[in-house]
Amino acid sequence: MQDMKAWRPLSGIKVADFSVLLPGPLTTVLLADLGADVVKIEPPGGDAARELLPDLFRSVNRNKRSVVLDLKTESGREHAGRIAAWADVFIESSRPGVADRLGIGFEQLTAINPRLIYCSLSGYGQDGPWRDKPGHDLNYLAASGALAYPGTWGARPSRSSVPIADIVAGSLAASAILAAMRERDQTGQAARLDLSLFESALFCTALRHGLDEDADPTAHLFPGNDYFETGDGRMVSLGLLEDRFWEAFVSLVERQAPELADDKFATLVGRRQHGDELTRRLRALLKLRGSQEWRGLLEGSEVPFDICVTPAEAAQSPHIKARRRVASCDNEQFVPFPVTVNGQGQPQVHSAAPSLGDHTDNFLRGLNAVPDER
């Protein structure tokens, strides 16, 4: 396979990232992976994620530069104004009203740069009765209905290890920024984007479950389309949703579990009707073999399955290696924006996450600014 070329469609786009933790930095790492010049503006103590979540910090701040500004000082606010004049996109994730108090609000910065795309990411949005509520991903999921229904047959609702509201909000923000830049190219005008993490979670739950008050809490669940513990304690996911997949699975296990060939399980309607019994039988069956034995039986068949692995194990899979989805940089591994263009281009990682303030002096000098004494 030939080496992939760097795909940088956003080359020349300048992004000032004043956000912290996950949603905002995720937004801008997507833009950075696509070639944008992203400068991460941090307070003197740095983004709290450097200490709280160092692995996450390194992942979502690759391909960026780090500049330290103290927005509580006059010189820091002056530098922020120069940065706004430089930028195409400005993103912040403070609680509503904080950016204005720090001198980096929408009206303040668009007076300097009338073409600025200004994106605010907050828990509940810039207005409304909940605008000042504190929150984290789990709170937004709870408030949006994402934790109302179970994810597996016969179980209670539970949370995911993946911060869904944070990730969806960051992804939607990147989409909104790209759309706003397209509009700005036509109108020449600034745009203020107000994205709420709570509303991003509601967007997802409404897509999946609808908004009817009498929604069936199990409508999205299908026995056999679930994960099961195997004989060696690992988990295997089965995607036995459509009848043809069910039939393929039954044909492979009929000797061990002839009861699964019963006509009452032959259709999706029947499997749902007898979901409790079917789930018990499948759980007992899957424990009869270890995960690798199940892999040996199911690999190459028409049965959708996968062993539940860690991210590190997933990155070592032959498929990910063949598709070149893991990038190495400065002795670290990353998964950049996962797209291949025309069979020969992919986003790439050109730098690991910067140390705090690595680029402050050079960047500010480039803006004809004199850095503060730190």
Residue pairs with C-beta under 8 A, 6 or more apart in sequence:
1 322
1 324
2 344
4 324
4 340
4 344
4 345
4 346
4 348
5 344
5 345
5 346
6 35
6 345
6 346
6 347
6 348
6 350
7 34
7 35
7 339
7 341
7 345
7 346
7 347
7 348
8 34
8 35
8 347
9 34
9 35
10 31
10 34
10 35
10 36
11 35
11 36
12 35
12 37
13 31
13 35
13 36
13 37
13 88
13 89
13 181
14 36
14 37
14 39
14 86
14 87
14 88
14 89
15 28
15 31
15 32
15 36
15 37
15 38
15 39
15 87
15 88
15 89
15 90
15 91
16 39
16 41
16 83
16 84
16 86
16 87
16 89
16 90
16 91
17 24
17 25
17 28
17 38
17 39
17 40
17 41
17 64
17 91
18 24
18 41
18 80
18 90
18 91
18 92
18 93
18 94
18 99
18 104
19 25
19 27
19 28
19 91
19 92
19 93
19 121
20 42
20 47
20 48
20 49
20 93
21 47
21 48
21 49
21 52
21 53
21 93
21 166
22 49
22 53
22 56
22 60
22 137
22 163
22 166
22 167
22 170
23 93
23 121
23 166
23 167
23 169
23 170
23 173
23 197
24 91
24 92
24 93
24 121
24 170
24 173
25 40
25 47
25 49
25 57
25 60
25 61
25 170
26 60
26 166
26 167
26 170
26 171
27 91
27 119
27 121
27 170
27 171
27 173
27 174
27 177
28 36
28 38
28 40
28 64
28 91
29 38
29 59
29 60
29 61
29 62
29 63
29 64
30 170
30 171
30 174
30 337
31 38
31 89
31 174
31 177
32 38
32 62
32 63
32 64
33 62
33 63
33 336
33 337
33 347
33 348
33 349
34 337
34 347
35 347
36 89
37 65
38 63
38 64
38 65
39 64
39 65
39 66
39 67
39 83
39 359
39 363
40 47
40 61
40 64
40 65
40 66
40 67
40 354
41 67
41 68
41 69
41 80
41 83
42 66
42 67
42 68
42 69
42 356
42 357
43 68
43 69
43 70
43 71
44 68
44 70
44 374
46 68
46 356
47 57
47 61
49 56
49 57
50 57
50 356
57 353
58 332
58 352
58 353
59 334
59 353
61 353
61 354
62 329
62 334
62 336
62 349
62 351
62 352
62 353
63 349
63 350
63 351
64 351
64 353
64 354
65 354
65 358
65 359
65 363
66 354
66 355
66 356
66 357
66 358
66 359
66 360
67 83
67 357
67 359
67 360
67 363
67 364
68 356
68 357
68 360
68 374
69 76
69 79
69 80
69 83
69 360
69 372
70 76
70 372
71 77
71 80
71 102
71 103
71 104
72 102
73 372
75 372
76 372
77 102
77 103
77 104
78 369
79 364
79 367
79 369
79 372
80 102
80 103
80 104
80 109
81 103
81 108
81 109
81 112
82 364
82 367
82 368
82 369
83 367
84 90
84 104
84 109
84 112
84 113
84 116
85 112
85 113
86 367
87 113
87 116
88 115
88 116
88 117
88 181
89 116
89 117
89 119
89 177
89 181
90 104
90 109
90 116
90 117
90 118
90 119
91 118
91 119
91 120
91 121
91 173
91 177
92 99
92 104
92 119
92 120
92 121
93 120
93 121
93 122
94 102
94 120
94 122
95 122
95 123
95 132
95 134
96 120
96 122
96 125
96 126
96 127
96 131
96 132
99 105
99 106
99 120
100 107
100 108
106 118
106 120
106 190
106 192
109 116
109 118
110 116
110 118
110 190
113 190
114 188
114 189
114 190
115 184
115 188
115 189
115 190
116 190
117 177
117 180
117 181
117 184
117 190
117 191
117 193
118 190
118 191
118 192
118 193
119 173
119 176
119 177
119 180
119 193
119 195
120 126
120 192
120 193
120 194
120 195
121 169
121 170
121 173
121 195
121 197
122 131
122 194
122 195
122 196
122 197
123 130
123 133
123 134
123 135
123 139
123 140
123 196
123 197
123 198
124 130
124 131
124 133
124 135
124 196
124 197
124 198
124 199
125 131
125 194
125 195
125 196
125 198
125 199
126 194
127 194
130 198
135 143
135 197
135 198
137 163
137 164
137 165
137 166
137 197
138 159
139 198
140 165
140 197
140 198
140 200
140 201
141 147
141 159
141 164
141 165
141 201
143 198
143 201
143 202
144 165
144 198
144 199
144 201
144 202
144 204
144 205
145 202
145 205
145 209
146 164
146 165
146 201
146 204
146 205
147 157
147 158
147 159
148 157
148 205
148 209
148 217
149 157
149 209
149 217
149 218
149 220
150 156
150 157
150 158
150 217
150 218
150 221
151 157
151 158
151 160
151 221
152 221
152 226
152 227
153 218
153 221
153 222
153 223
153 226
153 275
153 276
153 279
154 275
154 276
154 279
164 201
164 204
165 197
165 198
165 200
165 201
166 197
168 200
168 201
168 203
168 204
169 195
169 196
169 197
169 200
169 201
172 195
172 200
172 203
173 193
173 195
176 193
176 195
177 193
180 191
180 193
183 189
183 191
184 190
184 191
208 220
209 215
209 219
209 220
218 275
221 275
222 240
222 241
222 268
222 271
222 272
223 271
223 272
223 274
223 275
223 278
223 279
223 282
224 238
224 240
224 241
224 246
224 249
224 271
224 278
224 282
225 238
225 239
225 240
225 241
226 237
226 238
226 279
226 282
227 235
227 236
227 237
227 238
227 308
228 235
228 236
228 237
228 238
228 282
228 283
228 286
228 287
229 235
229 283
229 286
229 287
230 236
230 286
230 287
230 289
230 290
230 291
230 293
230 294
231 286
231 287
231 288
231 289
231 290
231 291
231 293
232 290
232 291
232 292
234 290
234 291
234 307
234 308
235 291
235 307
235 308
236 286
236 291
236 294
236 305
236 306
236 307
236 308
237 305
237 306
237 307
237 308
238 249
238 282
238 303
238 304
238 305
239 245
239 303
239 304
239 305
240 246
240 249
240 303
240 304
241 268
241 304
242 268
243 266
243 267
243 268
244 302
245 302
245 303
245 304
246 265
246 266
246 268
246 271
248 301
248 302
248 303
249 260
249 298
249 303
250 260
250 261
250 265
252 297
252 298
252 301
252 303
253 260
253 285
253 297
254 260
254 261
256 285
256 288
257 281
257 285
259 281
260 278
260 281
260 282
260 285
263 270
264 270
264 273
264 274
265 271
265 274
265 278
271 278
286 294
289 297
291 307
294 305
294 307
295 305
295 307
298 305
309 317
314 320
315 325
315 326
315 333
315 335
320 326
323 340
324 346
325 335
325 336
325 338
326 333
326 334
326 335
327 333
327 334
327 335
327 336
327 348
327 349
328 334
328 349
329 349
329 350
329 351
329 352
330 351
330 352
332 352
334 349
334 352
336 346
336 347
336 348
336 349
337 347
339 346
339 347
340 346
357 374
360 371
360 374
361 371
364 370
364 371
365 371
